[in-house]
Amino acid sequence: MTDPTVIVVGNEKGGAGKSTLAIHIACGLLHAGKTVSIIDLDLRQRSMAKFFANRAAWMAGNDQTLLMPFEPDLGDGKALARADEAEQLARFDAAFAEARAVADFILIDTPGGDTVLSRTAHGLADQIVTPMNDSFVDFDLLGHIDPVTLDLLKPSIYSESVWEARKHRAVTEGRAAAIDWIVVVNRMAVAAARNRQRLEERMEKLARRVGFRMGPGLRDRVIYRELFPFGLTVADLSNEIRPVQVSLAHVAARQELRNLMQALGLDGGSMNAPLDEAA
């Protein structure tokens, strides 16, 4: 078996939708026929782990079969968060080895902060996906701007940490461009705004300077949140699996997920199960 592709979803701010993005990428890959391992390093929240636990419970309660990833056991997340760095790294190394042995892809969700596990995961990444909200508040996680002119001043600490991860890969593995970094504007409002145009202009400049590419994110849709308790995504919906009333918005959200997968260079998969609004 060839080495799996490691995808790390990360930034150092909370509330940008990292877990939502990670969940949807994982399910998109599953629907593409890939074997997927997941590691949730947000040890206190464990949103991705909770999602797939909900999925298993929903299947059992509704006599349905859905695609599932493999999740190595990290133990009690809150206890591990209180452990020293040596123990955290040992547990992560063991989990990563398990994940690596069984999957085509390893999907790692990271916390909204700088931790030893997050830095280690970034150093292992083949692809880093960084979501940010449609706001200059979140732009600060990538670069600092002049408050008067909005000119780009310098990259942020997180941008520098990705650069360090790239340098580490280049030194240890001789792969100068091993990490593909994609920034997606997540939770966009549906309506366009002048602020977004200014934001995109600065992002394009920063992308050229620090070496990421831009991709489409997921809009701020109720659809993504309402399916979470069932452990489902829009990729899972069909005429047989529909715990909520399906509308045209669900169809649009599924296309949004396809666009995201394509921008990441990943197979959008089947996601073609019949989804008749009137069914």
C-alpha positions in Angstrom: 0.0 0.0 0.0 1.3 3.4 -0.9 1.7 6.2 1.7 -1.6 7.9 2.3 -2.2 11.6 1.5 -2.3 13.6 4.7 -4.7 16.6 4.7 -4.6 18.9 7.7 -7.4 21.4 8.3 -5.9 24.2 10.3 -5.6 27.8 11.4 -5.0 29.4 14.8 -8.4 31.0 15.2 -11.6 29.4 16.3 -15.0 29.9 14.6 -13.8 29.7 11.0 -15.5 26.4 10.4 -12.5 24.0 10.5 -14.5 21.1 11.7 -17.3 21.6 9.3 -14.8 21.7 6.5 -13.0 18.6 7.7 -16.2 16.6 8.0 -17.3 17.5 4.5 -13.9 16.7 3.0 -13.9 13.4 4.8 -17.4 12.5 3.5 -16.6 13.7 0.0 -13.6 11.4 -0.1 -15.6 8.5 1.3 -18.2 9.0 -1.5 -15.3 9.0 -4.0 -14.5 5.4 -2.9 -11.4 6.3 -0.9 -10.5 4.8 2.5 -10.2 7.6 5.0 -8.7 7.8 8.5 -9.6 10.8 10.7 -7.7 12.2 13.7 -9.4 14.9 15.7 -6.7 17.0 17.5 -9.2 19.5 18.9 -9.0 17.5 22.1 -11.5 19.6 24.1 -14.3 20.0 21.5 -13.8 16.9 19.4 -16.5 18.1 16.9 -15.4 15.9 14.1 -15.3 12.8 16.3 -18.8 13.7 17.7 -20.1 14.0 14.1 -19.0 10.5 13.2 -20.3 9.1 16.5 -23.7 10.7 15.6 -23.4 9.0 12.2 -23.0 5.6 13.7 -25.9 6.1 16.1 -28.2 7.4 13.3 -27.4 4.3 11.2 -28.1 2.0 14.1 -31.4 3.7 14.9 -32.6 3.9 11.3 -31.4 0.6 9.8 -29.2 2.4 7.3 -25.7 1.8 6.0 -23.4 4.7 5.4 -19.7 5.1 4.6 -17.5 5.5 7.6 -13.9 6.5 8.2 -11.4 4.7 10.5 -10.7 6.6 13.7 -7.7 5.5 15.8 -8.3 5.7 19.6 -6.6 8.8 21.2 -8.4 8.1 24.5 -10.0 10.7 26.6 -9.4 14.0 24.8 -9.7 16.2 27.8 -7.3 14.1 29.8 -4.8 14.1 26.9 -5.1 17.8 26.6 -3.8 18.0 30.2 -1.0 15.6 29.7 2.6 16.7 29.1 3.8 17.2 25.5 5.8 13.9 25.5 2.7 11.8 26.3 0.6 13.8 23.7 3.2 13.2 21.0 3.5 9.5 21.9 -0.3 9.0 21.6 -0.4 11.0 18.4 2.4 9.0 16.8 0.7 5.7 17.7 -2.7 6.9 16.3 -1.0 8.3 13.1 0.7 4.9 12.6 -2.6 3.1 12.9 -4.3 5.6 10.5 -1.5 5.3 8.0 -1.7 1.6 7.8 -5.3 1.4 6.6 -6.2 4.5 4.6 -5.8 6.3 1.2 -6.2 9.6 3.0 -5.6 10.8 6.6 -7.8 13.8 7.5 -6.6 15.7 10.6 -8.7 18.4 12.3 -6.7 20.8 14.4 -7.6 23.2 17.3 -7.9 26.9 17.0 -4.6 27.6 18.7 -0.9 26.8 18.6 -0.2 23.4 20.2 2.5 20.8 19.9 0.1 18.4 18.2 -1.1 21.0 15.7 2.5 21.9 14.8 3.4 18.2 14.4 0.4 17.5 12.2 1.2 20.5 10.0 4.7 19.1 9.5 3.3 15.8 8.3 0.8 17.4 5.8 0.8 16.9 2.1 -2.0 19.4 1.9 -3.1 22.2 4.4 -6.6 23.6 4.1 -7.1 26.8 6.0 -10.6 28.2 6.3 -11.3 31.8 7.1 -14.4 33.9 7.5 -15.3 36.6 5.0 -13.7 39.3 7.1 -10.6 41.3 7.8 -10.8 40.0 11.3 -9.8 36.5 10.0 -7.4 37.9 7.5 -5.2 38.8 10.5 -4.4 35.1 10.9 -2.7 35.2 7.5 -1.1 38.6 7.3 -1.0 42.0 9.0 -2.3 45.1 7.1 -1.8 48.9 7.6 -5.0 50.2 9.4 -5.0 53.3 7.2 -4.1 52.1 3.7 -5.0 48.4 4.1 -1.7 47.6 2.5 -0.1 44.3 3.4 2.7 44.8 5.9 3.9 41.2 6.7 2.8 37.6 7.0 1.2 36.5 10.3 2.6 34.0 12.8 0.5 31.2 11.3 1.8 31.9 7.8 5.3 31.7 9.2 4.5 28.4 10.9 3.3 26.9 7.6 6.5 28.2 6.0 8.5 26.5 8.8 6.6 23.2 8.2 7.5 23.5 4.5 11.1 24.0 5.3 11.1 21.0 7.7 9.7 18.8 4.9 12.3 20.1 2.4 15.2 19.4 4.8 14.0 16.0 6.1 12.5 14.6 2.8 14.1 16.8 0.1 10.7 17.9 -1.1 10.8 21.7 -1.5 7.2 22.1 -2.6 5.8 19.1 -0.7 3.0 20.9 1.1 0.1 22.3 -1.0 -1.5 25.1 1.0 -5.1 26.2 0.1 -7.0 29.0 1.8 -10.7 28.9 1.4 -13.1 31.7 2.4 -15.6 29.8 4.5 -19.1 30.8 5.8 -19.5 33.5 3.1 -22.6 35.5 3.2 -24.7 35.0 0.1 -24.7 38.6 -0.9 -21.6 40.2 -2.4 -20.1 43.2 -0.6 -17.4 45.8 -1.2 -15.6 44.6 1.9 -15.2 41.1 0.2 -13.7 42.7 -2.9 -11.1 44.5 -0.8 -10.4 41.3 1.2 -9.9 39.3 -2.0 -7.5 41.8 -3.4 -5.3 41.6 -0.2 -5.5 37.8 -0.2 -4.3 37.6 -3.8 -1.3 39.7 -2.9 -0.6 37.6 0.2 -1.0 34.4 -1.7 1.8 35.4 -4.1 4.0 36.4 -1.2 3.7 33.4 1.2 2.7 30.7 -1.3 -0.9 29.6 -0.9 -3.6 29.2 -3.4 -7.2 30.2 -3.0 -10.3 28.0 -3.2 -14.0 28.2 -2.7 -15.4 27.5 0.8 -18.8 26.6 2.2 -21.4 29.3 2.5 -23.1 30.1 5.8 -26.0 27.7 5.3 -28.4 26.3 7.9 -28.2 23.1 5.9 -24.7 22.2 7.1 -25.7 22.7 10.7 -29.1 21.0 10.6 -27.5 17.7 9.4 -24.8 17.6 12.1 -27.0 15.9 14.8 -27.6 13.0 12.4 -23.9 12.7 11.4 -24.9 13.4 7.8 -23.7 15.8 5.1 -25.3 16.9 1.8 -23.2 14.2 0.1 -25.2 11.5 2.0 -28.7 12.7 1.1 -30.7 10.6 -1.3 -34.4 9.8 -1.9 -33.9 7.1 0.8 -31.8 9.1 3.3 -33.4 12.4 4.1 -33.9 13.2 7.8 -34.9 16.8 6.8 -37.1 18.1 4.1 -35.0 18.5 0.9 -35.1 21.8 -1.0 -33.2 23.4 -3.9 -30.8 24.8 -1.3 -29.6 21.2 -0.5 -28.9 20.7 -4.2 -27.0 23.9 -4.4 -25.0 23.0 -1.2 -24.1 19.6 -2.8 -22.7 21.5 -5.8 -20.8 23.7 -3.5 -19.1 20.7 -1.9 -18.2 19.4 -5.4 -16.6 22.7 -6.2 -14.6 22.6 -3.0 -13.4 19.0 -3.6 -12.3 19.9 -7.2 -10.5 23.0 -6.0 -8.5 20.8 -3.5 -7.6 18.5 -6.4 -9.7 15.7 -4.9 -12.3 13.5 -6.6 -15.8 14.9 -5.9 -17.0 11.3 -5.9 -20.4 10.0 -6.6 -22.5 12.5 -4.7 -25.0 11.8 -7.5 -27.6 9.8 -5.6 -31.1 11.0 -6.7 -32.2 14.0 -4.8 -35.7 14.8 -5.9 -37.0 17.8 -4.1 -40.6 16.6 -4.5 -39.9 13.1 -3.3 
